[in-house]
Amino acid sequence: MKTDVLPTDTAELRELLLAERARREQAEAELRQYHALSRIPLLNPNPILRLDATGRLLFANDSARMLAQELETTGPSRVRPQLTHAATQALRTGNVAHSEVTANGRHYLLFTVPVVEDEHAMLYLTDVTAQRQAEQENHQQRNFYETILAHLPAVVTVLDPDQRYRYINPYAEPDPAKRQARIGLSFAEHAASIGLPDALVTRRHRLFERAVSSREMVSWEERWPGPDGQIQLYWLCYYHPIFGADGVLREVMCYGLDITIRRQAEARIRQNEVEMKAQQAFTNLVLDLNPNLIWVRDAQGRTVFENAEMRAQRRHIAEVAGAPSMEAAMSKDEIQVAILADQQVLNTGQSLTTQMSVKLANGEVKWYQTVRCPLVPADGTIQVLGVSTDITALKKAQHAAEAAATARENFLANMSHEIRTPLNGVLGMTNLLAKTGLNEQQHNYAAIIQHSGRHLLSVVNDVLDMAKITSGKLEMEQSAFNLCDSMRKAAEPLVMQAQEKGIRVVGTMLRDSCPHPWVLGDSYRLNQVLINLLSNAIKFTPAGGTVSIGGYFVSETEDTLTTEFRVTDTGIGIAPDKLESIFLEFTQAYADTTRQFGGTGLGLSISRALVQQMGGQLTVQSEQGQGSSFSFVTTLPKASPEARQEALAPLAAGQEAAVRGTRVLLVEDNPVNREVAQLLLESHGVVVHEAASGLEALEQFEQHRYDVILMDIQMPGMNGLEATARIRAHADPVKAATPILALTANAFRADAEKYVAAGMNDTLPKPFDEAELLSKLAALMAGGSSQPADRRPAPPAPAPLPAAATAADPLFDLALLRETAHGSTTFMNRILASFHTNTPASVAELRTALAAADWPAAAAVAHKLRPSLRLIGAAQVVPHLAAVEAKASTDAERQAGAEQLVAGLEALLAGLPKEV
């Protein structure tokens, strides 16, 4: 065995120690160097990774932290497969590989170096994001400019210093193959190929040299002849030389703009200048020959243009006044009106039509209607174009017509008052007389008086209606009503009259073809038409004949309903040459018609006008000796469910109770009318004080408090309007607010509007109906009375729909139906019959909807049933409607509600009587 022997010599030992110390220092220096080298990968700003053959991460520097996290996660990754594949591929081949990867929005150049002996691979990634972005921007910029050049509507070419093409854009040569073939050719070669003259080539060569020598852009215009030698194209061309930093010519840009259209337009303009001047002269001649005043003023009011008539009128106004100008002869107000009108047109930019008068110095008044329009000339300023028409003669005629219309209206109002006032007494007294104990003969006499009075009233109404129609003052109400019910109400009284005459009446109900004919319109006017047509049919049909009246469904939209009404008779008929004349005012088909049948000859004229105002057309078909058929089609808006519900609501019950004990001041100068009104009101428990004039009414008003004042309009001395004004001006605000009901026999709605504007609360036409008087009194009491609240009987609250039904609730309650029918059993029986006729179909529709779970269809059926169920008081069935109709209901709630609704309807059909 060999062992180390330490030297015994001190010098040798020291030498040995020094050598060992040197080796150790060298090793430490190398260690420090290796340590410094080992930090290079760690401090490298580019990512460095080391992966084994399985892709497991062995090392990652700080710059590769995010990539290392990506490699160590287990979720989906786009980077991990690329890195592991690069490592395994390099180890398998033993070759260094490079590729590009994208990670976390950065672009890297990846070099993979295999260390086969250690079975791992080094991955060196260099961040080239900025380089790739710069390349992308350069690519986009190049595409941008190439796109611009490709779509530029001008020729763009690039020539090299030898005048050969380097670039040609698509506008210069659309065909890509031909465009590529021209690269490297000169303009001279291209010109020869398309047949351009040599002079163009020579000129371009000279201009090219000028641009290069002057180092500035050169422009010129050239013409290319066509095959026939005529000018075909005009070009505006440019040569723009481009030099490098060393001052050497690099290329020349050549631009060409096609200005052919512009040159042709300029030629046409020059050609048309003479024609335009001639046209201008013609226009000036037309304007000067125009009898209207035509002028143009700028925004400062300066006159820019006047035609000959305007200049002549200006001179005439100035000469009559002896003034230096027309403006000096006009008043300041007249000038101000014109200035304001001009300013309005300038401010709004809208046309304006005005009428103004100019008073001449000799007292003559000239009227002009002027249409002002904004005029924008070529400089963009706004001016006013005015056309004034002399309407002096028209104004005089208009004033005369208005005076005549006013006189006619006053005559009709006075006639209405003078006829209606005594007629009110006749009908009122006869009505009161009929309520007393009369024998049969006396009842007959009273009935004859009432019939004659109503006939006289109908004649007055016809005349007044025609006056309203011809004056354009007839207005239509807009309220919800049932077309079928309206037709029935209009026909019912006349059916009895026809039967008494021995005429058979046949009816076709609109409800048969239209189950829900609810609309918005004027039911009174519709009834008026139907009554006129049915009255004529009965009048001209002999005993034993037949009259039929029918309503028919035509079409409907979501918002409108179109229906046809037809009245046919087997009467005397009308000759073909008389069919149009029967619609003329005060005209009947034959001269003896009035003597034989009666009437004013206004009924058909009024009916046609009413139908036209409702948007329809009244037509007639007739054969003499065989009968006539009148019909009209009208389209009306459908009534909303809320409007229908309001219309179906019962009339305010207990009106008599509401007015009983009320203190009323009756102001009426006619003693008969006072007595009629007093007896009528006192029979309902109203306390009535009388006044025969406006002054007497004010005296009574000072001494007492009243709940309502019934005020006549036309009275001697102080009329009703003056008395109302005095009452409204009373110092006591409570008394001043006393409700006032105007009693009027005047003809026009404008009169009623005038009375309301004068401070009256409502109007009641004479002769008035007892029910209407009570209704208006009750409404005024409810709307505001001078008496304390505890002295007024409270109106009954409307009964709400039942929130929930119980077993104790009756199956039906006909109280509401009876109240709606006003006690008419005929009406009630028709409603009950209609329910029994139509409800089985609704039950079948509900069953079908239930089977298909079609809840919108079920809701539609429920909605359709709601009014009729409410009317017959079906307390047990109505609550189920809400479950079927409500949008918030679940499918289970809808199904349960529909099943219960079907059961309830079947129970109603079994238990509800068909007549009372």
Protein Blocks (a to p, Z undefined) as FASTA:
>chain_A
ZZddddfbfklmmmmmmmmmmmmmmmmmmmmmmmmmmmmmmmpmbdcddddfkopafbdc
fklmmmmmmmmpmbdcfklmmmmmmmmmmmmnopacdddddeehiacdddddddfknopa
cdddddfklmmmmmmmmmmmmmmmmmmmmmpccdcddddfkopafbdcfklmmblklmmm
mgopafklmmmmnopafklmmmmmmmmmmmmmnopacddddddddfkopafbdcdddddd
dddfkopafbdcdddddfklmmmmmmmmmmmmmmmmmmmmmmmmmmmmpmbdcddddfko
pafbdcfklmmmmmmmmmmnopabfklmpcfklmmmmmmmmmmmmmnopacddddddddf
kopacdddddddddddfkopacdddddddfklmmmmmmmmmmmmmmmmmmmmmmmmmmmm
mmmmmmmmmmmmmmmccdfklmmmmmmmmmmmmmmmmmmmmmmmmmmmmnopaccddddd
dfklmmmmmmmmmmmmmmmnopacddddfklmmmblcccddfklmmmmmmmmmmmmmmmp
cehiacddddddfbdcfkbccdddddddfbebpafklmmmmmpghiafbfklmmmngpjh
lmmmmmmmmmmmnopacdddddehiapcdddddddddddfklmmmmmpccdehklmmmgo
pacddddfblklmmmmmmmmmmnopacdddfbfklmmmmmmmpccfbdcddfbdghjafk
lmmmmmmmpmblklmmpccddddfbfbfklmmmmmmnopabdcdddddfklmmmmmmmmm
mnopfbdfklpccddddddddfbdcfklcfbdcklmmmmnnopaklmmmmmmmmmmmmmm
mmmmmmmmmmnopaklmmmmmmmmmmmmmmnopaklmmmmmmmmpmkbcfklmmmmmmmm
mmmmmmmmmmmcfbZZ
